[in-house]
Amino acid sequence: MNNPGLRYLGAALIVLVGVWAGLKFHSVRSGEGPVVAVPAGMASAPDPRENSAGDEVPHPVVPAHLPDFSLDDLSGKPTSISSWRGKSLVINFWATWCAPCRREIPLLKTLAADWAGRDLTVVGIAVDHADKVREFAGEFKIDYPVLIGEEDALEAAAKFGMDSPALPFTVFTDRRGEVVALFVGELHRPQADFILSEVQNLNQERIALPEARRAIADGLEAMAEKKAG
């Protein structure tokens, strides 16, 4: 679909993700709700219509439970996110034009392979044109599920509180469909492994959901502080 508004959003996000590339991240807690990891100094994902990436905007209201939505897969088949009910999910919102998104692909492929036997699935949500995504997926040999949408994918992002999404962002859920964390920006292996280790503890009932969320918040903050130091 050739939508001028989507093209404008895409152009704006290219600039924003470029600015974010070198920033450290910190976690934000909202009561006992999901952990939201955002660039340091910002309350949440920036609105692409703002003039400065440093402007603060309202904190995203992230749902406690995985919302339902459906998008086409690479073959054009409508697929609901509930198709993976009973599994932990790493849901990565991305686009082919987004440099940090492209850099994340090898990590996501590795996570999908390493965690496949532990009831975890990586799902990519491409906010992009279907033909470009199919070409990109073939070129990069993406072997985890990919769902595609333009306005529909933006609507899916909004269900996670990301009304003006900054790409990439990644949602982590447990096997019950509870949203444990939402990470804004480029994901790296130490962050991913740490979050997934807490999700695994949660799935195996070693800890409760509020405790897992607090542990992730504390851990991400400590990692950011160590890197900054």
C-alpha positions as CSV (number, residue, x, y, z in Angstrom):
1,M,0.0,0.0,0.0
2,N,1.5,3.3,-1.1
3,N,0.6,5.6,1.8
4,P,2.3,9.0,2.1
5,G,1.9,9.1,5.8
6,L,3.7,5.8,6.2
7,R,6.5,7.0,4.0
8,Y,6.8,10.1,6.2
9,L,6.9,8.0,9.3
10,G,9.5,5.7,7.8
11,A,11.8,8.6,6.9
12,A,11.5,10.1,10.4
13,L,12.3,6.8,12.1
14,I,15.4,6.4,10.0
15,V,16.8,9.6,11.5
16,L,15.7,8.6,15.0
17,V,17.2,5.2,15.0
18,G,20.4,6.6,13.7
19,V,20.6,9.1,16.6
20,W,19.8,6.4,19.1
21,A,22.6,4.0,17.9
22,G,25.2,5.2,20.4
23,L,23.0,5.8,23.4
24,K,22.9,3.8,26.5
25,F,19.6,2.3,27.7
26,H,17.9,2.3,31.1
27,S,14.8,0.6,32.4
28,V,11.6,2.2,33.5
29,R,9.2,0.6,35.9
30,S,5.5,1.3,36.1
31,G,4.2,-0.4,39.3
32,E,4.3,-4.1,38.7
33,G,3.8,-3.8,35.0
34,P,6.1,-4.8,32.1
35,V,9.7,-3.4,32.1
36,V,10.2,-0.8,29.4
37,A,13.8,-0.2,28.4
38,V,14.3,3.1,26.7
39,P,17.2,5.4,25.7
40,A,18.7,7.2,28.8
41,G,17.1,10.5,29.4
42,M,13.8,9.8,27.6
43,A,10.5,8.8,29.1
44,S,9.6,6.5,26.1
45,A,9.8,6.1,22.4
46,P,9.9,9.6,20.7
47,D,7.2,10.9,18.4
48,P,8.7,11.1,14.8
49,R,6.8,14.4,14.4
50,E,8.8,16.1,17.1
51,N,11.7,18.3,16.1
52,S,14.2,16.8,18.6
53,A,14.9,13.2,19.5
54,G,15.5,14.5,23.0
55,D,12.0,15.7,23.6
56,E,10.2,13.7,26.3
57,V,6.8,12.2,25.5
58,P,4.3,10.3,27.6
59,H,5.3,6.9,28.9
60,P,4.0,4.1,26.7
61,V,1.1,2.2,28.2
62,V,2.4,-1.4,27.6
63,P,-0.3,-4.1,28.1
64,A,0.3,-6.7,30.8
65,H,-0.9,-9.5,28.5
66,L,-0.1,-10.2,24.8
67,P,-2.8,-8.5,22.7
68,D,-4.2,-10.4,19.7
69,F,-3.5,-9.3,16.2
70,S,-3.1,-10.9,12.8
71,L,-0.8,-10.1,9.9
72,D,0.2,-11.8,6.7
73,D,3.2,-14.1,6.8
74,L,5.9,-14.3,4.1
75,S,3.6,-16.4,1.9
76,G,0.7,-14.0,2.3
77,K,-1.2,-16.2,4.7
78,P,-3.1,-14.3,7.5
79,T,-1.5,-15.4,10.8
80,S,-2.5,-14.5,14.3
81,I,0.1,-14.0,17.0
82,S,-2.0,-16.4,19.0
83,S,-0.7,-19.2,16.7
84,W,2.2,-19.5,19.1
85,R,0.0,-19.7,22.3
86,G,1.8,-21.6,25.0
87,K,5.3,-20.5,23.9
88,S,7.4,-17.6,25.2
89,L,7.8,-15.0,22.4
90,V,10.5,-12.6,21.3
91,I,8.5,-10.2,19.0
92,N,10.7,-7.9,17.1
93,F,9.3,-4.9,15.2
94,W,11.6,-3.9,12.4
95,A,11.9,-2.7,8.8
96,T,14.3,-3.3,5.9
97,W,15.3,0.4,5.8
98,C,16.3,0.5,9.5
99,A,20.0,0.0,10.0
100,P,19.8,-1.2,13.7
101,C,17.1,-3.6,12.6
102,R,19.3,-5.1,10.0
103,R,22.1,-5.5,12.5
104,E,19.8,-7.4,14.8
105,I,18.9,-10.1,12.3
106,P,21.9,-12.4,13.0
107,L,21.3,-12.2,16.8
108,L,17.6,-13.0,16.3
109,K,18.5,-16.0,14.1
110,T,20.9,-17.2,16.8
111,L,18.3,-16.7,19.6
112,A,15.7,-18.6,17.5
113,A,18.1,-21.5,17.1
114,D,19.5,-21.6,20.6
115,W,16.1,-21.4,22.3
116,A,14.0,-23.5,19.9
117,G,14.0,-26.5,22.3
118,R,12.8,-24.4,25.2
119,D,9.4,-23.4,24.0
120,L,10.5,-20.0,22.7
121,T,9.7,-18.5,19.3
122,V,11.2,-15.4,17.7
123,V,8.6,-13.6,15.5
124,G,9.6,-10.7,13.3
125,I,7.0,-8.0,12.6
126,A,8.0,-6.0,9.5
127,V,6.6,-2.5,9.2
128,D,7.3,-2.4,5.5
129,H,6.2,-3.3,2.0
130,A,5.7,-7.1,1.5
131,D,7.9,-7.4,-1.6
132,K,10.8,-5.7,0.1
133,V,10.5,-7.9,3.2
134,R,10.3,-11.1,1.1
135,E,13.4,-10.1,-0.8
136,F,15.3,-9.2,2.4
137,A,14.2,-12.4,4.2
138,G,15.5,-14.5,1.3
139,E,18.8,-12.6,1.1
140,F,19.5,-12.8,4.8
141,K,18.1,-16.3,5.1
142,I,15.7,-15.4,8.0
143,D,14.5,-18.8,9.3
144,Y,12.1,-17.6,12.0
145,P,8.5,-16.5,11.4
146,V,8.0,-13.1,9.9
147,L,4.7,-11.3,9.7
148,I,4.3,-8.2,7.4
149,G,2.2,-5.1,7.4
150,E,2.2,-1.4,6.7
151,E,-0.6,0.4,8.5
152,D,-1.7,-2.9,10.0
153,A,1.8,-3.4,11.5
154,L,1.7,0.1,13.0
155,E,-1.7,-0.8,14.5
156,A,-0.1,-3.9,16.0
157,A,2.7,-1.7,17.4
158,A,0.1,0.6,19.0
159,K,-1.4,-2.3,20.8
160,F,1.9,-2.4,22.8
161,G,1.7,1.3,23.6
162,M,4.0,2.3,20.8
163,D,1.6,4.7,19.0
164,S,4.6,6.4,17.3
165,P,7.0,3.4,17.2
166,A,10.7,3.8,17.1
167,L,12.3,0.8,15.3
168,P,13.5,-1.6,16.3
169,F,11.7,-2.6,19.5
170,T,11.3,-6.0,21.0
171,V,8.6,-7.5,23.2
172,F,9.4,-10.4,25.5
173,T,6.5,-12.6,26.8
174,D,6.4,-15.7,29.0
175,R,4.6,-18.9,28.0
176,R,1.3,-17.7,29.6
177,G,1.3,-14.7,27.2
178,E,2.3,-12.2,29.9
179,V,4.3,-9.2,28.6
180,V,7.5,-9.3,30.7
181,A,9.5,-6.6,29.0
182,L,9.6,-4.2,26.0
183,F,13.0,-3.1,24.8
184,V,13.3,-0.1,22.6
185,G,16.3,0.2,20.3
186,E,18.9,-2.2,19.0
187,L,19.1,-5.4,21.1
188,H,22.4,-7.0,21.9
189,R,23.3,-10.5,23.1
190,P,24.0,-9.7,26.8
191,Q,20.6,-7.9,27.1
192,A,18.8,-10.6,25.3
193,D,20.4,-13.4,27.2
194,F,19.7,-11.7,30.5
195,I,16.0,-11.0,29.8
196,L,15.5,-14.5,28.4
197,S,17.1,-16.1,31.5
198,E,14.6,-14.4,33.7
199,V,11.7,-15.4,31.3
200,Q,13.0,-19.0,31.7
201,N,13.0,-18.7,35.5
202,L,9.5,-17.4,35.3
203,N,8.3,-20.2,33.0
204,Q,9.8,-22.8,35.3
205,E,8.1,-21.1,38.3
206,R,11.3,-20.4,40.0
207,I,10.2,-16.8,40.4
208,A,6.9,-14.9,40.2
209,L,6.0,-12.4,37.4
210,P,6.5,-9.2,39.5
211,E,9.9,-10.5,40.7
212,A,11.0,-11.3,37.1
213,R,10.1,-7.8,36.0
214,R,12.0,-6.2,38.9
215,A,15.0,-8.4,38.2
216,I,15.0,-7.4,34.6
217,A,14.7,-3.7,35.4
218,D,17.5,-3.9,37.9
219,G,19.7,-6.0,35.6
220,L,19.3,-3.7,32.6
221,E,20.1,-0.6,34.7
222,A,23.2,-2.3,36.1
223,M,24.4,-3.3,32.6
224,A,23.9,0.3,31.3
225,E,25.7,1.8,34.3
226,K,28.6,-0.7,33.9
227,K,28.9,0.2,30.2
228,A,28.8,3.9,30.9
229,G,31.4,3.6,33.6
